Amino acid sequence: MSDAVVLGLDVGGSSVKYRLASATPSEGIPEALAQGTVSTPKHDPVAGLAAIARDVTALHRLVAVVVGIPGLVDEASGTVLRSANLPALDGLALGPALSAELEVPVGVINDGRAAAVAEARWGAGSRERDVFTLALGTGIAGSHIVDGRVVDGAHGIAGELGHVVVEPSGARCACGQRGCLETVIGAPALRRAWNRAGGHGSPKDLLSAYEAGDARAARIIERAAAALADAILTLLALVDPGVIVIGGGLASAPHRIVERAAALVAERATFHRVPAIVPAILGKWAGAVGAVSEARELAGRVVGASAG
Ligand SMILES: [Zn+2]
């Protein structure tokens, strides 16, 4: 048996990314002893994830696991409250169930939060102690991270920049309010606006049309950028972050909405201190890196508790 290891799992709708690292804390990013992708077990997720963990750690002494889940998670109890992509997990006390199977502590974390922690600690935010990460995709997810830890408020919902109202009489949001940022720059909102304007295809096609000088595309991009700028100015006034890291599907490639929003923020800022607005750099492994580093902390807490 080799030294103690920790495992991070980033569970997606179709695949699970895993990263195995030494349990011993290090200065830099937790180096991968093994890393890879396997199919998501859909029908019996507890047995399936336990089997993945056993396979990956067969030659090692596993001491802690953290699982990143796409959905609403109660971290304190390790319960998945709701997961749109993986309904088999809904309401499941995944942490305790996996812990009973593997006989090690198992934590459960929201996948976006895991990726945000990784970007703040070792990615694009690593030079600042106060980082705000924003993931632009179907929804808009935000996390405020100070000294490598998420500041999640009294009820665990801080950072929801996607539900800041930017158009008070705008479209109804999934959350029930009108005119949230998500209703203007979420991927479905961009697709709807583009199709309503007579365009075809996805937000990527919208961006291509914009690059090609399409005036209808330019109006949509301008409206989206203005909405994002409003939200970022609110963020600067309330949080005053040292850097804003932007990732997610919509932010990959040169992202004109983000570039234009950053320019508008710089023009409109008065007392605000405008931080750098930079792209995320850890890419698709960010969630697994965040999960494995949380697993290291979990292992440390367990050792500390048994020593005390
Ligand atoms: Zn909303």
Boltz pocket constraint, residues with backbone or C-beta under 6 A from the ligand:
constraints:
  - pocket:
      binder: B
      contacts: [[A, 162], [A, 163], [A, 173], [A, 174], [A, 175], [A, 176], [A, 177], [A, 180], [A, 182]]
      max_distance: 6.0
